[in-house]
């Protein structure tokens, strides 16, 4: 069995600095198996995500946000689940200071059939 705890992961953020995240990465890998990986994401200020090569689900853990995905916008809050097809531009906007979300990636590069 594998388990990930949001509180423990949040305590390990920010991660190491990088060119994209000079103030430290705002996500951390929690679990991985085969093509599936789970991350915990806690953006600060601005969501700097780029489109991903796999399909993904967001399970909002805390807070609230607006979500932009492929030309559409919606609001989201703790308990909501959002799907993003591989390669689609997306980001969280106007998120609350306590906003955190689980991110689940799976499947082949380029995503599964639509």
N, C-alpha and C positions, 0 to 999 in steps of 0.2 A: 504494500500500500504506500502511496505517496500523498503527502498533505502539504498545503501551503496556507500560511496564516497571514492575512492582510496586515495586521498590526506589526508583525515581525518584519515583513517586507518593507513597509513604510518606514520603519526605523533604519533601514539600510539605504534610504534615498537621501540626498542625491548620490548617484553612482559616480564613477570616474569621469573627469572632463574629457571632451573630445572636440574636434573641429565643429561639429554640429551642435554639441552641448557643452560650450566652454564653462558654464556654471555647474556642470555635472549632469549626467544622464538622469532623466526623470522617470525611467522605467527600469524594472528588474525582472529577469526571468525567474519564474517560480517553479515550473515543471516542464518536462519535455518527454515525449515518447513517440518514436517514429516521426511522422510528418507533423504531429501536434506539438505545439508549445503554448504555454500559458505565461503571461507577463502581468505585472501589476504596474499601473501607470498613474502618475500624480503630476500633471502639468502645473507649471507656475508661470504666470504672465502670458505666455503665448504657446499654443500647441504647434510644434515644429515638425509634425509628421509629414512624411512623403507617402505616396501610394505604396502599398505593400504587394509583394508577389504572390501571396497566398490569400485565400478567403479568410475573413476574420469576423469574430463576434466580440462585441463589447458588452460586459455586464456591469452596469454602473453600481459601484459599491457605496459611495457616499456623495453628497452634494447634488448640485444641479448644473446644467449647461445648455447651451444651444449647440446643435450638431449640424454641420454642413457635410453633405455627402452627394457627390455627383450632380450638383446643381440644385439640390433640394435642401431645405432646412426644417428642423423640428426641435422641440425642447425635450430634454430628458432629465431624469432624476434617479436617485437611488432605487434599485429594483428593476429598472428598464433594461432591455436587451436590444442591441442594435446590430444589424448585419451589414457588412461592407464587402462587396465582391472584389476580388483581386484586381489591382491596377486602378482602382477608383480613387479620385482625389477626395479627401475627407479631413475634417478637423473639428475639434471642440472649440467653441468660441464663448466669450462672456461667462466663463465657468466660475462657480463660487470658490472661495479659498479652500474649502474642505473637499473639493471634487477629487475623487479617485475612481478608477475603473479597472476591472479585470479585462485582459485582452487575450483572446484565444485564436490562434492561427492553426490551420490544418489544410491538408490536401496538397495537390501538385502545384508547382509553380504555374502561374497563370490562372489558377482557380479551377473549380469543378465546372462542369457544363451548366449553363444557365437555364 
